[in-house]
Amino acid sequence: MGIFTPKQIEFESYIERAKYLMVYRLTIVFTITFFLMTIAFYNVEFYALLSYLMALAIASVSLIYLLLTKRYKNLYLFYAIVGSFIAHFSCNFSLTTSHYVDIIWMITCSFLAFVGVGKKSGVTLLVLNAIGISFFIFFTHNKHIATIKEFSAGELIGAYVEISLAFFIIAYLMYQFISFQNYAEEKLLKANLELAGQNTIIKSKNSENSTLLKEIHHRVKNNLQIIVSLLRLQQSEIKSNETREQFTEAINRVMVMASIHQRLYQEKEVAKIDLQSYLSDLADDLKKIFQNDKMIHVNIESNYKEIDLKTVVPLGLLLNELISNSYKYAFDSMQNGEINILIAEKHSQFLLTYSDNGKWIEKQEKNSGFGLDLINIFTEQLNGSFEFETGETGTKYQFLFSKLQ
C-alpha cells in the first residue's frame, strides 16, 4: 500500500470508505504542498508566509487526527471552514499580493463541504463565502489595488501551484461525486432488477393461487350440485306435498350457495363478486322456479359494485328467502306484480330495502316460522337488524347492516 492508500479500513458502505480515502488523500496532498510552499516563501511577505504556515499546521494536525480517530466527516467540515477563513484572512490583511487564488480557494472549500458533508453545509458555507467576498470587494479591494506589487518569479510559481492544486481538488471532488452517483445508480438498478424478479415470482405465485382457488370454488360448486341431485332423487320418492315443498326450499338454498361458487369460479378476481349482476341472476333463477305464466318484475338497485364471499353468502340466502316467500305467498291471486330491492349507504351503515306489492295469503302465516328464523340468522351474520311491515298493499322489509365488505 502506497502513501495515498492507508491500511484497509472497515466501513458500513462503499460511499463511507470512498469519502474516508478521499479526505485522507487530500490531506496528504495538502501537507506535502504547503510544506514545499512554506520552504519556498520563507523570505517573502510575512502575511503570505503566515498563511502557508497555518495551512501546513492544519494539514499536519488533520492527518494525525484522521489516522487516530477515522472520523473523516468532521475533517471535511473543518477543512471547509478553516480554509475559507484563511482565504478571507489573506484577502483582507495581505494587501501586497494578488487574491484571485484566495477566491478560487473559497470556491474549493464550498465544493468540499457539499461533497463531504452535505447540501445544507455546502449552501451555508457558499453563502458565507459570498458575503466575505462582498466585504473584500467593497471595503478592501481599492486599498489592495493601491498597494499591490508585481509578482516575482517565485511568487508566480507559487500562485500557479496554488491554482493548480485548487483545480485538482475541484476535479477530484467532481470525479468522486460522479462516482458516488454512478454507484448509487448501479445499486438502484440492481435493486430494481431484484424487485422485478421478486415481482415476477409473486405474480406467478399469485396466478397459481388464483387458479387453485378457482378450482376449489369449482369443486365446491360441483359437490353442492351433487347434493342438489341427491335431494331431488329423494324428493321424487316423497308422497307428502308439504314435505316435497320443504325439499324444494332446501334445494333452492343449496343452489344459491352453488351459484355463488360458480360465479367466483368465473370471476377474474376470485375474492369479489359483482353484486348487481349476482342479484339479477339470483332473481332470474327464482323466477324460473316459481313464476309459470305470471308477469312478476324484479327491480334491483345497488350502490355497491363488488362484495366478498363472507358477505355475499348470507346476503344471497337472505334474499332467496325473501324472494321465494313473495313468489309463494304474495302473487297467488295476481297475474302482475313487482318486487323492489334497493341496497344503499346510510351514514356509516348500509340499508337493504325489500318490498313487493302482492296480496299475501293466510297460508303464509302457517309456514313462515322456519323462513323467519332463517331471515333472523342471516341478519345476525351481517351484523344488522330489520323492520317488517305487511298489509293489503304488500310487504316491506328494511334491513340495516354494518359496512358491507
C-alpha positions as a Markdown table, in Angstrom:
| # | Residue | x | y | z |
|---|---|---|---|---|
| 1 | Met | 0.0 | 0.0 | 0.0 |
| 2 | Gly | 1.4 | 3.4 | -1.0 |
| 3 | Ile | 1.3 | 6.7 | 0.8 |
| 4 | Phe | -2.1 | 7.6 | -0.8 |
| 5 | Thr | -3.7 | 4.3 | 0.3 |
| 6 | Pro | -3.8 | 3.6 | 4.1 |
| 7 | Lys | -4.3 | 0.2 | 5.7 |
| 8 | Gln | -7.7 | -1.4 | 5.0 |
| 9 | Ile | -10.4 | 0.4 | 7.0 |
| 10 | Glu | -13.7 | -1.3 | 7.5 |
| 11 | Phe | -16.8 | 0.9 | 6.8 |
| 12 | Glu | -20.5 | 0.1 | 6.6 |
| 13 | Ser | -20.8 | 1.2 | 3.0 |
| 14 | Tyr | -18.8 | 1.9 | -0.2 |
| 15 | Ile | -19.5 | 5.6 | 0.0 |
| 16 | Glu | -18.2 | 6.0 | 3.5 |
| 17 | Arg | -15.0 | 4.2 | 2.6 |
| 18 | Ala | -14.6 | 6.3 | -0.5 |
| 19 | Lys | -15.1 | 9.6 | 1.5 |
| 20 | Tyr | -12.5 | 8.5 | 4.0 |
| 21 | Leu | -10.0 | 7.7 | 1.3 |
| 22 | Met | -10.8 | 11.0 | -0.4 |
| 23 | Val | -10.2 | 13.2 | 2.6 |
| 24 | Tyr | -7.1 | 11.1 | 3.5 |
| 25 | Arg | -5.5 | 11.6 | 0.1 |
| 26 | Leu | -6.4 | 15.3 | 0.1 |
| 27 | Thr | -4.8 | 15.7 | 3.5 |
| 28 | Ile | -1.6 | 14.1 | 2.2 |
| 29 | Val | -1.6 | 16.4 | -0.8 |
| 30 | Phe | -2.2 | 19.5 | 1.4 |
| 31 | Thr | 0.6 | 18.5 | 3.8 |
| 32 | Ile | 3.2 | 18.0 | 1.0 |
| 33 | Thr | 2.2 | 21.1 | -1.0 |
| 34 | Phe | 2.1 | 23.6 | 1.9 |
| 35 | Phe | 5.3 | 22.2 | 3.3 |
| 36 | Leu | 7.0 | 22.9 | 0.0 |
| 37 | Met | 5.3 | 26.3 | -0.3 |
| 38 | Thr | 6.4 | 27.3 | 3.2 |
| 39 | Ile | 10.0 | 26.5 | 2.3 |
| 40 | Ala | 9.8 | 28.4 | -1.0 |
| 41 | Phe | 8.3 | 31.5 | 0.6 |
| 42 | Tyr | 10.1 | 31.7 | 3.9 |
| 43 | Asn | 11.7 | 35.1 | 2.9 |
| 44 | Val | 8.6 | 36.6 | 1.2 |
| 45 | Glu | 6.0 | 38.8 | 2.7 |
| 46 | Phe | 5.1 | 37.9 | 6.3 |
| 47 | Tyr | 1.3 | 37.5 | 5.8 |
| 48 | Ala | 1.8 | 35.2 | 2.8 |
| 49 | Leu | 4.2 | 33.1 | 4.7 |
| 50 | Leu | 1.9 | 33.0 | 7.7 |
| 51 | Ser | -1.0 | 31.8 | 5.5 |
| 52 | Tyr | 1.2 | 28.9 | 4.3 |
| 53 | Leu | 2.4 | 28.0 | 7.8 |
| 54 | Met | -1.2 | 28.0 | 9.1 |
| 55 | Ala | -2.3 | 25.7 | 6.2 |
| 56 | Leu | 0.7 | 23.4 | 6.8 |
| 57 | Ala | -0.1 | 23.2 | 10.5 |
| 58 | Ile | -3.8 | 22.5 | 9.8 |
| 59 | Ala | -3.0 | 19.7 | 7.3 |
| 60 | Ser | -0.5 | 18.0 | 9.6 |
| 61 | Val | -2.8 | 18.1 | 12.6 |
| 62 | Ser | -5.7 | 16.9 | 10.5 |
| 63 | Leu | -3.6 | 13.9 | 9.2 |
| 64 | Ile | -2.8 | 12.8 | 12.7 |
| 65 | Tyr | -6.4 | 13.3 | 13.8 |
| 66 | Leu | -7.7 | 11.2 | 10.8 |
| 67 | Leu | -5.3 | 8.3 | 11.4 |
| 68 | Leu | -6.1 | 8.2 | 15.1 |
| 69 | Thr | -9.9 | 8.6 | 15.0 |
| 70 | Lys | -11.0 | 7.7 | 11.5 |
| 71 | Arg | -13.7 | 10.5 | 11.9 |
| 72 | Tyr | -13.5 | 11.8 | 8.4 |
| 73 | Lys | -16.8 | 13.7 | 8.4 |
| 74 | Asn | -15.5 | 16.2 | 11.0 |
| 75 | Leu | -12.4 | 16.8 | 8.9 |
| 76 | Tyr | -14.4 | 17.8 | 5.7 |
| 77 | Leu | -16.2 | 20.5 | 7.7 |
| 78 | Phe | -13.1 | 21.6 | 9.4 |
| 79 | Tyr | -11.2 | 21.9 | 6.1 |
| 80 | Ala | -14.0 | 23.8 | 4.5 |
| 81 | Ile | -14.4 | 26.3 | 7.4 |
| 82 | Val | -10.7 | 26.9 | 8.2 |
| 83 | Gly | -9.7 | 27.0 | 4.5 |
| 84 | Ser | -12.4 | 29.7 | 3.9 |
| 85 | Phe | -11.2 | 31.6 | 7.0 |
| 86 | Ile | -7.6 | 31.6 | 5.8 |
| 87 | Ala | -8.6 | 32.8 | 2.3 |
| 88 | His | -10.6 | 35.7 | 3.8 |
| 89 | Phe | -7.8 | 36.5 | 6.2 |
| 90 | Ser | -5.3 | 36.7 | 3.3 |
| 91 | Cys | -7.7 | 38.8 | 1.3 |
| 92 | Asn | -8.1 | 41.5 | 4.0 |
| 93 | Phe | -4.6 | 41.5 | 5.5 |
| 94 | Ser | -2.1 | 40.5 | 2.8 |
| 95 | Leu | -2.7 | 43.6 | 0.6 |
| 96 | Thr | 0.5 | 43.4 | -1.5 |
| 97 | Thr | -0.2 | 40.0 | -3.1 |
| 98 | Ser | -2.9 | 39.1 | -5.6 |
| 99 | His | -6.1 | 37.4 | -4.2 |
| 100 | Tyr | -7.7 | 35.7 | -7.2 |
| 101 | Val | -6.1 | 32.5 | -5.8 |
| 102 | Asp | -7.9 | 33.0 | -2.5 |
| 103 | Ile | -11.3 | 33.3 | -4.2 |
| 104 | Ile | -10.6 | 30.0 | -6.0 |
| 105 | Trp | -9.9 | 28.5 | -2.6 |
| 106 | Met | -13.2 | 29.8 | -1.3 |
| 107 | Ile | -15.0 | 28.0 | -4.2 |
| 108 | Thr | -13.0 | 24.9 | -3.5 |
| 109 | Cys | -13.9 | 24.9 | 0.2 |
| 110 | Ser | -17.5 | 25.2 | -0.7 |
| 111 | Phe | -17.2 | 22.2 | -3.0 |
| 112 | Leu | -15.5 | 20.3 | -0.2 |
| 113 | Ala | -18.5 | 21.0 | 2.1 |
| 114 | Phe | -21.0 | 19.9 | -0.5 |
| 115 | Val | -19.4 | 16.6 | -1.3 |
| 116 | Gly | -18.0 | 15.7 | 2.1 |
| 117 | Val | -20.7 | 16.9 | 4.5 |
| 118 | Gly | -23.9 | 17.6 | 2.6 |
| 119 | Lys | -26.1 | 20.0 | 0.8 |
| 120 | Lys | -27.1 | 22.1 | 3.8 |
| 121 | Ser | -23.5 | 22.7 | 4.9 |
| 122 | Gly | -22.4 | 23.4 | 1.4 |
| 123 | Val | -25.0 | 26.0 | 0.8 |
| 124 | Thr | -24.3 | 27.7 | 4.2 |
| 125 | Leu | -20.6 | 27.9 | 3.5 |
| 126 | Leu | -21.2 | 29.2 | 0.0 |
| 127 | Val | -23.4 | 32.0 | 1.3 |
| 128 | Leu | -20.9 | 32.9 | 4.0 |
| 129 | Asn | -18.1 | 33.0 | 1.4 |
| 130 | Ala | -20.2 | 35.2 | -0.9 |
| 131 | Ile | -20.7 | 37.6 | 2.0 |
| 132 | Gly | -16.9 | 37.6 | 2.7 |
| 133 | Ile | -16.1 | 38.3 | -1.0 |
| 134 | Ser | -18.6 | 41.2 | -1.0 |
| 135 | Phe | -16.8 | 42.7 | 2.1 |
| 136 | Phe | -13.4 | 42.3 | 0.3 |
| 137 | Ile | -14.7 | 44.0 | -2.9 |
| 138 | Phe | -16.5 | 46.9 | -1.2 |
| 139 | Phe | -14.1 | 47.6 | 1.7 |
| 140 | Thr | -10.7 | 46.2 | 0.9 |
| 141 | His | -10.3 | 45.9 | -2.8 |
| 142 | Asn | -9.4 | 49.5 | -3.6 |
| 143 | Lys | -6.8 | 49.6 | -0.9 |
| 144 | His | -5.4 | 46.3 | -2.2 |
| 145 | Ile | -5.1 | 47.7 | -5.7 |
| 146 | Ala | -3.2 | 50.7 | -4.4 |
| 147 | Thr | -0.6 | 48.7 | -2.6 |
| 148 | Ile | -0.3 | 45.5 | -4.8 |
| 149 | Lys | 3.2 | 44.9 | -6.2 |
| 150 | Glu | 4.4 | 42.8 | -9.1 |
| 151 | Phe | 5.0 | 39.1 | -8.5 |
| 152 | Ser | 8.5 | 37.8 | -8.6 |
| 153 | Ala | 9.2 | 34.6 | -10.5 |
| 154 | Gly | 8.9 | 32.6 | -7.3 |
| 155 | Glu | 5.6 | 34.2 | -6.4 |
| 156 | Leu | 4.2 | 33.5 | -9.8 |
| 157 | Ile | 5.2 | 29.8 | -9.5 |
| 158 | Gly | 3.6 | 29.8 | -6.0 |
| 159 | Ala | 0.4 | 31.2 | -7.4 |
| 160 | Tyr | 0.4 | 28.7 | -10.3 |
| 161 | Val | 0.9 | 25.8 | -7.8 |
| 162 | Glu | -2.0 | 27.0 | -5.6 |
| 163 | Ile | -4.3 | 27.4 | -8.6 |
| 164 | Ser | -3.3 | 24.0 | -10.0 |
| 165 | Leu | -3.9 | 22.5 | -6.5 |
| 166 | Ala | -7.3 | 24.1 | -6.2 |
| 167 | Phe | -8.3 | 22.9 | -9.7 |
| 168 | Phe | -7.0 | 19.4 | -8.9 |
| 169 | Ile | -9.1 | 19.3 | -5.7 |
| 170 | Ile | -12.2 | 20.5 | -7.5 |
| 171 | Ala | -11.7 | 18.0 | -10.3 |
| 172 | Tyr | -11.1 | 15.2 | -7.8 |
| 173 | Leu | -14.2 | 16.1 | -5.8 |
| 174 | Met | -16.3 | 16.2 | -9.0 |
| 175 | Tyr | -14.8 | 12.8 | -10.1 |
| 176 | Gln | -15.7 | 11.3 | -6.7 |
| 177 | Phe | -19.2 | 12.9 | -6.7 |
| 178 | Ile | -19.9 | 11.4 | -10.2 |
| 179 | Ser | -18.5 | 8.0 | -8.9 |
| 180 | Phe | -20.9 | 8.2 | -6.0 |
| 181 | Gln | -23.8 | 9.0 | -8.4 |
| 182 | Asn | -22.8 | 6.1 | -10.7 |
| 183 | Tyr | -22.6 | 3.7 | -7.7 |
| 184 | Ala | -26.0 | 4.8 | -6.4 |
| 185 | Glu | -27.5 | 4.3 | -9.9 |
| 186 | Glu | -25.9 | 0.8 | -10.1 |
| 187 | Lys | -27.3 | -0.1 | -6.7 |
| 188 | Leu | -30.7 | 1.3 | -7.7 |
| 189 | Leu | -30.7 | -0.6 | -10.9 |
| 190 | Lys | -29.6 | -3.8 | -9.1 |
| 191 | Ala | -32.4 | -3.3 | -6.5 |
| 192 | Asn | -34.9 | -2.7 | -9.3 |
| 193 | Leu | -33.9 | -5.8 | -11.1 |
| 194 | Glu | -34.2 | -7.8 | -7.8 |
| 195 | Leu | -37.6 | -6.3 | -7.2 |
| 196 | Ala | -38.6 | -7.1 | -10.8 |
| 197 | Gly | -37.5 | -10.7 | -10.3 |
| 198 | Gln | -39.4 | -10.9 | -7.0 |
| 199 | Asn | -42.4 | -9.3 | -8.5 |
| 200 | Thr | -42.4 | -11.9 | -11.3 |
| 201 | Ile | -42.2 | -14.7 | -8.7 |
| 202 | Ile | -45.1 | -13.1 | -6.7 |
| 203 | Lys | -47.2 | -12.7 | -9.8 |
| 204 | Ser | -46.5 | -16.3 | -10.8 |
| 205 | Lys | -47.4 | -17.5 | -7.3 |
| 206 | Asn | -50.5 | -15.3 | -7.2 |
| 207 | Ser | -51.6 | -16.7 | -10.6 |
| 208 | Glu | -51.1 | -20.2 | -9.2 |
| 209 | Asn | -53.0 | -19.4 | -6.1 |
| 210 | Ser | -55.9 | -17.8 | -8.0 |
| 211 | Thr | -56.1 | -20.9 | -10.3 |
| 212 | Leu | -56.1 | -23.2 | -7.2 |
| 213 | Leu | -58.7 | -21.0 | -5.5 |
| 214 | Lys | -60.9 | -21.0 | -8.6 |
| 215 | Glu | -60.5 | -24.8 | -8.8 |
| 216 | Ile | -61.6 | -25.1 | -5.2 |
| 217 | His | -64.7 | -23.0 | -5.9 |
| 218 | His | -65.4 | -25.1 | -8.9 |
| 219 | Arg | -65.2 | -28.3 | -6.9 |
| 220 | Val | -67.4 | -26.9 | -4.1 |
| 221 | Lys | -70.0 | -25.9 | -6.7 |
| 222 | Asn | -69.8 | -29.4 | -8.2 |
| 223 | Asn | -70.2 | -31.0 | -4.8 |
| 224 | Leu | -73.2 | -28.8 | -4.0 |
| 225 | Gln | -74.8 | -29.7 | -7.3 |
| 226 | Ile | -74.4 | -33.4 | -6.4 |
| 227 | Ile | -76.2 | -32.6 | -3.1 |
| 228 | Val | -79.0 | -31.0 | -5.1 |
| 229 | Ser | -79.2 | -34.0 | -7.4 |
| 230 | Leu | -79.4 | -36.3 | -4.3 |
| 231 | Leu | -82.1 | -34.2 | -2.7 |
| 232 | Arg | -84.1 | -34.2 | -6.0 |
| 233 | Leu | -83.9 | -38.0 | -6.1 |
| 234 | Gln | -85.1 | -38.3 | -2.6 |
| 235 | Gln | -87.8 | -35.7 | -3.3 |
| 236 | Ser | -89.2 | -37.8 | -6.1 |
| 237 | Glu | -90.0 | -40.6 | -3.6 |
| 238 | Ile | -91.8 | -38.4 | -1.2 |
| 239 | Lys | -95.6 | -38.6 | -1.3 |
| 240 | Ser | -96.5 | -35.6 | 1.1 |
| 241 | Asn | -96.9 | -32.3 | -0.8 |
| 242 | Glu | -95.8 | -30.3 | 2.2 |
| 243 | Thr | -92.6 | -32.4 | 2.6 |
| 244 | Arg | -91.9 | -32.0 | -1.1 |
| 245 | Glu | -92.2 | -28.2 | -0.8 |
| 246 | Gln | -89.8 | -28.3 | 2.1 |
| 247 | Phe | -87.3 | -30.3 | 0.0 |
| 248 | Thr | -87.7 | -27.7 | -2.8 |
| 249 | Glu | -86.9 | -24.9 | -0.4 |
| 250 | Ala | -83.8 | -26.8 | 0.8 |
| 251 | Ile | -82.7 | -27.4 | -2.8 |
| 252 | Asn | -83.1 | -23.7 | -3.6 |
| 253 | Arg | -80.9 | -22.7 | -0.6 |
| 254 | Val | -78.2 | -25.2 | -1.7 |
| 255 | Met | -78.4 | -23.9 | -5.3 |
| 256 | Val | -77.9 | -20.3 | -4.0 |
| 257 | Met | -74.6 | -21.3 | -2.4 |
| 258 | Ala | -73.7 | -23.3 | -5.6 |
| 259 | Ser | -74.4 | -20.3 | -7.8 |
| 260 | Ile | -72.1 | -18.2 | -5.6 |
| 261 | His | -69.2 | -20.6 | -6.0 |
| 262 | Gln | -69.9 | -20.8 | -9.7 |
| 263 | Arg | -69.7 | -17.1 | -10.1 |
| 264 | Leu | -66.5 | -16.9 | -8.1 |
| 265 | Tyr | -65.0 | -19.5 | -10.4 |
| 266 | Gln | -65.9 | -17.4 | -13.4 |
| 267 | Glu | -64.8 | -14.0 | -11.9 |
| 268 | Lys | -61.4 | -12.5 | -12.7 |
| 269 | Glu | -61.0 | -11.5 | -9.1 |
| 270 | Val | -61.8 | -14.6 | -7.0 |
| 271 | Ala | -62.2 | -12.6 | -3.8 |
| 272 | Lys | -65.0 | -10.4 | -5.1 |
| 273 | Ile | -68.4 | -10.8 | -6.7 |
| 274 | Asp | -70.3 | -8.2 | -8.9 |
| 275 | Leu | -73.3 | -7.6 | -6.6 |
| 276 | Gln | -75.7 | -6.2 | -9.1 |
| 277 | Ser | -75.1 | -9.0 | -11.6 |
| 278 | Tyr | -75.3 | -11.7 | -9.0 |
| 279 | Leu | -78.6 | -10.5 | -7.6 |
| 280 | Ser | -80.1 | -10.2 | -11.1 |
| 281 | Asp | -79.1 | -13.8 | -11.8 |
| 282 | Leu | -80.5 | -15.0 | -8.5 |
| 283 | Ala | -83.8 | -13.3 | -9.2 |
| 284 | Asp | -83.9 | -14.8 | -12.7 |
| 285 | Asp | -83.2 | -18.3 | -11.3 |
| 286 | Leu | -86.1 | -18.0 | -8.8 |
| 287 | Lys | -88.4 | -16.7 | -11.5 |
| 288 | Lys | -87.9 | -19.9 | -13.5 |
| 289 | Ile | -88.7 | -22.0 | -10.4 |
| 290 | Phe | -91.8 | -20.2 | -9.2 |
| 291 | Gln | -93.3 | -17.9 | -11.9 |
| 292 | Asn | -95.1 | -20.0 | -14.5 |
| 293 | Asp | -97.2 | -17.6 | -16.6 |
| 294 | Lys | -97.2 | -14.7 | -14.1 |
| 295 | Met | -95.6 | -11.3 | -15.0 |
| 296 | Ile | -93.6 | -10.5 | -11.9 |
| 297 | His | -90.9 | -7.8 | -12.4 |
| 298 | Val | -87.9 | -7.7 | -10.1 |
| 299 | Asn | -86.2 | -4.3 | -9.9 |
| 300 | Ile | -82.7 | -4.2 | -8.3 |
| 301 | Glu | -80.6 | -1.1 | -7.5 |
| 302 | Ser | -77.3 | -1.3 | -5.7 |
| 303 | Asn | -74.7 | 1.4 | -4.9 |
| 304 | Tyr | -72.0 | -1.3 | -4.3 |
| 305 | Lys | -70.3 | -2.9 | -7.3 |
| 306 | Glu | -68.4 | -5.7 | -5.5 |
| 307 | Ile | -68.6 | -7.6 | -2.2 |
| 308 | Asp | -66.7 | -10.5 | -0.8 |
| 309 | Leu | -67.6 | -14.1 | -0.2 |
| 310 | Lys | -68.1 | -13.6 | 3.5 |
| 311 | Thr | -70.9 | -11.1 | 2.8 |
| 312 | Val | -72.5 | -12.4 | -0.3 |
| 313 | Val | -73.4 | -15.9 | 1.1 |
| 314 | Pro | -75.7 | -14.7 | 3.9 |
| 315 | Leu | -76.9 | -11.8 | 1.7 |
| 316 | Gly | -77.8 | -14.2 | -1.1 |
| 317 | Leu | -79.5 | -16.7 | 1.2 |
| 318 | Leu | -81.4 | -13.8 | 2.8 |
| 319 | Leu | -82.7 | -12.5 | -0.5 |
| 320 | Asn | -83.5 | -16.1 | -1.6 |
| 321 | Glu | -85.9 | -16.4 | 1.4 |
| 322 | Leu | -87.5 | -13.1 | 0.8 |
| 323 | Ile | -88.0 | -13.5 | -3.0 |
| 324 | Ser | -89.2 | -17.1 | -2.5 |
| 325 | Asn | -91.7 | -16.1 | 0.1 |
| 326 | Ser | -93.0 | -13.3 | -2.2 |
| 327 | Tyr | -93.4 | -15.8 | -5.1 |
| 328 | Lys | -95.1 | -18.4 | -2.9 |
| 329 | Tyr | -97.4 | -16.2 | -0.8 |
| 330 | Ala | -97.8 | -12.8 | -2.4 |
| 331 | Phe | -98.9 | -13.3 | -6.0 |
| 332 | Asp | -101.3 | -16.3 | -6.0 |
| 333 | Ser | -104.3 | -14.2 | -6.9 |
| 334 | Met | -102.4 | -11.8 | -9.2 |
| 335 | Gln | -101.1 | -12.1 | -12.8 |
| 336 | Asn | -98.8 | -9.0 | -12.5 |
| 337 | Gly | -96.6 | -8.0 | -9.6 |
| 338 | Glu | -93.5 | -6.2 | -8.6 |
| 339 | Ile | -90.5 | -6.8 | -6.3 |
| 340 | Asn | -88.1 | -4.0 | -5.5 |
| 341 | Ile | -84.7 | -4.5 | -4.0 |
| 342 | Leu | -82.6 | -1.5 | -3.0 |
| 343 | Ile | -79.1 | -1.5 | -1.4 |
| 344 | Ala | -77.8 | 1.9 | -0.4 |
| 345 | Glu | -75.5 | 3.6 | 2.0 |
| 346 | Lys | -76.9 | 5.2 | 5.2 |
| 347 | His | -74.4 | 7.1 | 7.3 |
| 348 | Ser | -71.7 | 4.6 | 8.1 |
| 349 | Gln | -74.1 | 1.6 | 7.6 |
| 350 | Phe | -75.9 | 0.1 | 4.7 |
| 351 | Leu | -79.6 | -0.2 | 4.0 |
| 352 | Leu | -81.3 | -3.1 | 2.3 |
| 353 | Thr | -84.9 | -2.4 | 1.4 |
| 354 | Tyr | -87.0 | -5.3 | 0.1 |
| 355 | Ser | -90.7 | -4.8 | -0.9 |
| 356 | Asp | -93.4 | -6.3 | -3.0 |
| 357 | Asn | -96.9 | -5.2 | -4.0 |
| 358 | Gly | -98.6 | -8.6 | -3.6 |
| 359 | Lys | -101.6 | -9.7 | -1.5 |
| 360 | Trp | -100.4 | -12.2 | 1.0 |
| 361 | Ile | -102.5 | -15.3 | 1.7 |
| 362 | Glu | -103.2 | -16.9 | 5.0 |
| 363 | Lys | -101.1 | -20.0 | 4.2 |
| 364 | Gln | -98.0 | -17.9 | 4.7 |
| 365 | Glu | -98.7 | -17.4 | 8.4 |
| 366 | Lys | -98.6 | -21.2 | 9.0 |
| 367 | Asn | -95.3 | -21.7 | 7.0 |
| 368 | Ser | -93.4 | -18.5 | 8.0 |
| 369 | Gly | -91.8 | -19.8 | 11.2 |
| 370 | Phe | -88.7 | -21.5 | 9.7 |
| 371 | Gly | -88.3 | -18.9 | 7.0 |
| 372 | Leu | -88.4 | -16.1 | 9.5 |
| 373 | Asp | -85.8 | -17.9 | 11.7 |
| 374 | Leu | -83.5 | -18.0 | 8.7 |
| 375 | Ile | -84.0 | -14.3 | 8.0 |
| 376 | Asn | -83.1 | -13.6 | 11.6 |
| 377 | Ile | -80.0 | -15.8 | 11.4 |
| 378 | Phe | -78.7 | -14.2 | 8.1 |
| 379 | Thr | -79.4 | -10.7 | 9.5 |
| 380 | Glu | -77.3 | -11.5 | 12.6 |
| 381 | Gln | -74.5 | -12.9 | 10.4 |
| 382 | Leu | -74.4 | -9.5 | 8.6 |
| 383 | Asn | -74.4 | -7.6 | 12.0 |
| 384 | Gly | -77.7 | -6.0 | 11.3 |
| 385 | Ser | -81.3 | -5.5 | 12.3 |
| 386 | Phe | -84.6 | -5.2 | 10.4 |
| 387 | Glu | -88.1 | -3.9 | 10.5 |
| 388 | Phe | -91.1 | -5.7 | 8.9 |
| 389 | Glu | -94.4 | -4.3 | 7.6 |
| 390 | Thr | -97.2 | -6.2 | 5.7 |
| 391 | Gly | -100.7 | -5.3 | 4.6 |
| 392 | Glu | -103.1 | -5.3 | 1.7 |
| 393 | Thr | -100.7 | -3.3 | -0.4 |
| 394 | Gly | -97.8 | -5.7 | 0.0 |
| 395 | Thr | -94.8 | -6.4 | 2.3 |
| 396 | Lys | -91.8 | -4.4 | 3.2 |
| 397 | Tyr | -88.5 | -5.4 | 4.9 |
| 398 | Gln | -86.0 | -2.8 | 5.9 |
| 399 | Phe | -82.6 | -4.1 | 7.0 |
| 400 | Leu | -79.7 | -2.0 | 8.4 |
| 401 | Phe | -76.3 | -3.7 | 8.2 |
| 402 | Ser | -72.8 | -2.8 | 9.2 |
| 403 | Lys | -70.4 | -1.9 | 6.4 |
| 404 | Leu | -70.5 | -4.5 | 3.5 |
| 405 | Gln | -67.1 | -5.9 | 2.7 |
